[in-house]
Amino acid sequence: MEGDAAPAEGGDKGEGGEAGAEAGAEAGVDVGGLFGDEKKKDTTESSEKGDTGGADSEAQQLKEDKAFITVVQRQRFLKKKRFDIQPQFGITANDPFVRHYVVGAEFNYWLSNRMAVGITGTGFFGNKTSRYSNIRAQEGLLLTANKTLWQASANFLYNPIYGKISVFNRALMHWEAYIQVGGGVIQTQVIPRFEALHEPFRTIAPQGNFTIGSRYYIPSSDFVSFNIGVRTWIFPDKLEPAQRGPSTGVDGLGDLANLDDPKEAKANAQSALSFNTVFFLGVSFYFPTSFEYTTRR
C-alpha cells in the first residue's frame, strides 16, 4: 500500500517506528472550521500503516490533509424543514409627526435553505412628536395625522445571497441577505385636530409589504440567528375631514357640525395612499434545534 514502510529484519519496527506509532495514536489533526463544529481526524490509521516519518509518510499525510481542506466551504447553518420563531423590535422612520415603537413576531417554515413561507403580526405604539407640537404652536397650523395600531400579514421570503465575514482574521461569521413580500390587513386611528372636542375613528384596510433584511449566524450555535431589516407597508388610509372643527355657521370657518360624530367623520373622510417604514431588529429561534448535512463536503 502507498506510504507503507518496509519492516526491519526480524520483524521489529525499530525505535523510530514505535515512537512514530505512539505519537500518531495520541495526536489528532484538526480538520474542522473556525467554529469548532467539525470533528478531529485521528491519525491512528496512518500509524497503523507503518508511517515512520520518512518521505513516504509525509506525502501520505499531505494527501490525507488535502482530502479535508476545501476552498469553498459548505454552509454553516441549514434551515430546510425547520420552523423559525422571531421576536422583533423596531421604530418607524418616515413620519415626522408621529413616532411609532414596534413590537411583533414572525413565524416561518423553511421550504429550503433559501425559501420560506410565514406570517407576521405587529403592534404599534405611536404618539405625536415634538415637531407636531412645535408647528402647531409656532405656525398656528392644524396638522392632519394618523397613527398605526396593528398589522397582520402572510409572507414569502427568499435568500438570494449567502456569504461570510472575517472577524479580525480570527473567525468567520456566516450571513445572508433576504427579500420578503407579503400582504394582509392593517388598522390605523386618526389623531383629531381638536382632541378635546372630537373622538378619533379607526380604519381597517388591506395592505402590502416589502422587506429587505439580513441574518447573522453566531459561532457554535445551530438554532439562533440575529436579524436586521427595513420593512415598508403600503395601504389606503382615511384622514380626518378638513371641515371637522369647533366652529359652524356663517361667522365660523365652514366646519360641519355633523362631523363631530366619529361615524359621520369616517364616512366623509379623505382617502390617501400611505406608507409606513420600520427599521427592526430580531432574534430567530429554529426548531428542531439541530440539523444534519445530507451531502458530502
C-alpha positions in Angstrom: 0.0 0.0 0.0 1.2 3.5 -0.8 3.1 5.1 2.1 3.8 1.7 3.9 7.3 1.5 5.3 9.4 -1.7 4.8 9.7 -3.7 8.0 13.1 -4.2 9.6 14.9 -7.5 9.7 13.5 -9.8 12.4 10.0 -8.2 12.1 10.8 -5.3 14.5 9.7 -1.9 13.6 12.6 -0.2 15.4 12.6 2.6 18.0 11.7 5.2 15.4 8.7 3.2 14.2 7.4 2.7 17.8 7.8 6.4 18.6 6.0 7.4 15.5 3.2 5.0 16.1 2.7 6.2 19.7 2.7 9.8 18.7 0.3 9.1 15.9 -2.1 7.2 18.2 -2.2 10.1 20.6 -2.3 13.1 18.3 -5.2 14.4 16.2 -5.3 16.6 13.2 -8.0 19.3 13.4 -9.8 19.4 10.1 -12.8 21.5 11.1 -13.8 25.0 10.7 -13.1 28.0 12.9 -16.3 27.4 14.9 -15.3 24.0 16.3 -18.2 22.3 14.7 -16.2 19.7 12.8 -14.6 16.6 14.2 -10.9 15.9 14.6 -9.3 13.4 12.3 -7.5 10.7 14.2 -4.1 9.8 12.8 -4.1 6.3 14.3 -4.8 4.9 10.9 -1.6 6.4 9.5 0.5 5.0 12.3 -1.1 1.5 11.7 0.0 1.7 8.1 3.6 1.9 9.3 4.4 5.6 8.6 7.9 6.2 10.1 8.3 10.0 9.5 10.1 9.5 6.1 9.3 11.0 2.7 6.6 8.5 2.0 4.7 9.2 5.3 4.9 13.0 4.7 3.5 12.6 1.2 0.8 10.3 2.6 -0.1 12.9 5.3 -0.3 15.7 2.8 -2.6 13.6 0.6 -4.9 12.9 3.6 -4.9 16.6 4.6 -5.9 17.7 1.1 -8.9 15.4 1.3 -10.3 17.5 4.1 -9.2 21.0 3.1 -11.9 22.7 1.0 -11.7 26.1 -0.7 -15.5 26.5 -1.0 -16.9 25.6 2.5 -20.4 24.3 3.0 -23.0 26.5 4.7 -22.6 26.8 8.4 -26.3 26.8 9.1 -29.1 24.8 7.4 -32.8 25.7 7.7 -34.7 23.4 5.4 -37.8 21.8 7.0 -37.3 23.8 10.2 -39.6 26.4 11.9 -38.3 29.9 12.7 -39.9 32.0 15.5 -38.6 35.5 15.5 -39.5 38.3 18.1 -38.9 41.7 16.5 -38.5 45.3 17.8 -38.4 48.4 15.7 -39.0 52.1 15.2 -40.7 54.0 12.3 -38.6 56.3 10.2 -40.7 58.1 7.6 -43.3 60.1 9.6 -42.0 63.4 11.1 -45.2 63.9 13.1 -46.0 60.5 14.6 -43.3 58.2 16.0 -44.1 54.5 16.4 -42.3 51.9 18.5 -43.0 48.5 17.1 -43.2 45.1 18.8 -44.0 42.0 16.8 -43.3 38.4 16.0 -42.7 36.4 12.8 -43.2 32.7 12.2 -41.7 31.0 9.2 -41.5 27.5 7.8 -38.4 26.9 5.6 -39.2 25.0 2.4 -35.5 25.0 1.6 -32.4 26.9 2.8 -33.4 29.8 0.5 -37.2 29.9 0.6 -39.7 30.2 3.5 -43.4 31.0 4.0 -44.8 32.5 7.1 -47.0 35.0 9.0 -46.2 38.3 10.8 -48.0 40.2 13.5 -47.0 43.6 14.7 -48.3 46.1 17.3 -47.5 49.8 17.0 -47.3 52.2 19.9 -47.4 55.7 18.4 -47.5 59.2 19.7 -47.1 62.8 18.4 -43.5 64.0 18.0 -42.2 67.4 19.3 -42.2 68.7 15.7 -46.0 68.2 15.6 -46.5 70.3 18.7 -43.9 73.0 17.6 -45.5 73.5 14.2 -48.9 73.9 15.9 -47.7 76.3 18.5 -45.3 78.4 16.3 -47.1 78.4 13.0 -50.7 78.1 14.1 -51.3 75.2 11.7 -53.6 72.3 12.4 -51.9 69.1 11.2 -53.8 66.0 9.9 -52.1 62.9 11.2 -52.9 59.2 11.8 -51.2 56.6 13.9 -51.0 52.9 13.2 -52.3 50.3 15.7 -51.5 46.9 14.4 -51.0 44.8 11.3 -51.1 41.1 10.3 -49.8 39.6 7.1 -48.8 36.4 5.3 -45.3 36.4 3.7 -43.0 34.8 1.2 -39.2 35.0 1.9 -36.3 34.3 -0.4 -32.5 34.4 0.3 -30.5 35.4 -2.9 -27.2 35.9 -1.1 -25.1 33.9 1.3 -21.7 34.9 2.5 -19.0 35.0 5.2 -17.3 37.9 7.1 -13.9 37.6 8.6 -13.8 38.9 12.2 -10.3 40.2 13.0 -8.9 37.4 10.9 -9.7 35.0 13.7 -13.2 33.7 12.9 -15.8 33.6 10.2 -19.3 34.9 10.7 -21.8 33.5 8.2 -24.6 35.8 7.0 -27.3 36.0 4.3 -29.4 38.7 2.7 -33.1 38.2 2.0 -36.1 39.8 0.5 -39.7 39.3 1.7 -43.1 40.2 0.2 -46.5 39.8 1.8 -50.0 41.1 2.3 -52.7 41.3 4.9 -54.6 43.9 6.9 -53.6 47.0 8.9 -55.5 49.3 11.3 -55.0 53.0 11.8 -56.5 55.7 14.0 -56.8 59.4 13.3 -55.4 61.9 15.7 -58.1 64.6 16.0 -57.0 68.1 15.4 -59.2 69.2 18.3 -58.7 66.3 20.7 -60.7 67.9 23.5 -63.8 68.1 21.2 -63.7 65.1 18.9 -63.3 61.4 19.3 -61.0 59.5 16.9 -62.2 56.9 14.4 -60.3 53.8 13.2 -59.9 52.2 9.8 -59.0 48.7 8.8 -57.5 48.5 5.4 -55.7 45.9 3.1 -52.0 46.3 2.9 -49.0 45.0 1.1 -45.5 45.0 2.5 -41.9 44.6 1.3 -38.8 43.8 3.4 -35.1 43.8 2.8 -33.0 42.3 5.6 -30.1 40.1 6.6 -29.4 37.3 9.1 -26.2 36.7 11.0 -25.3 33.2 12.5 -23.3 33.2 15.6 -20.5 30.7 16.2 -21.2 27.2 17.7 -25.0 27.7 17.6 -27.3 25.6 15.5 -30.6 27.3 16.3 -30.1 31.1 16.8 -29.6 34.0 14.4 -29.7 37.7 14.7 -31.6 39.7 12.1 -31.8 43.3 10.9 -34.0 44.8 8.3 -36.3 47.5 7.0 -40.0 46.8 6.1 -42.4 49.1 4.3 -46.2 48.8 4.4 -48.3 50.4 1.6 -52.1 50.8 2.3 -55.1 53.1 1.6 -55.8 55.2 4.7 -58.6 57.6 5.7 -57.8 61.1 7.0 -59.8 63.4 9.2 -62.2 65.6 7.1 -60.9 69.2 6.7 -64.2 70.6 7.8 -64.3 68.8 11.1 -63.7 71.7 13.6 -65.1 73.6 16.6 -67.0 76.4 14.8 -70.1 76.3 12.5 -72.4 78.8 10.9 -71.9 81.9 8.8 -69.3 83.5 11.1 -67.4 80.3 11.6 -64.8 78.6 9.4 -67.3 76.5 7.5 -67.0 73.5 9.8 -69.8 71.0 9.7 -71.5 70.1 13.0 -72.5 66.6 11.9 -68.8 65.7 11.6 -68.5 65.8 15.4 -69.8 62.2 15.2 -67.0 59.8 14.6 -69.1 57.7 12.3 -70.1 60.7 10.1 -66.4 61.9 10.1 -65.3 58.5 8.9 -68.0 58.4 6.2 -66.7 61.8 4.9 -63.0 61.0 5.4 -60.5 61.8 2.8 -58.7 58.8 1.2 -54.9 58.8 0.8 -52.2 56.2 -0.1 -50.0 55.8 3.0 -46.5 54.4 3.6 -45.2 53.2 6.9 -41.5 52.3 7.1 -39.9 50.5 10.1 -36.3 49.6 10.9 -36.3 46.5 13.1 -34.1 44.0 14.9 -35.0 40.4 15.6 -33.7 37.2 17.1 -34.7 33.9 15.4 -35.0 30.6 17.2 -35.1 27.5 15.0 -36.9 24.2 15.7 -35.7 21.4 15.7 -32.7 22.9 17.4 -30.2 20.8 15.3 -29.7 19.8 11.7 -27.7 17.2 9.7 -25.8 17.6 6.5 -27.2 15.4 3.8 -24.4 15.8 1.2 -20.6 15.3 1.3 -18.3 18.2 1.6 
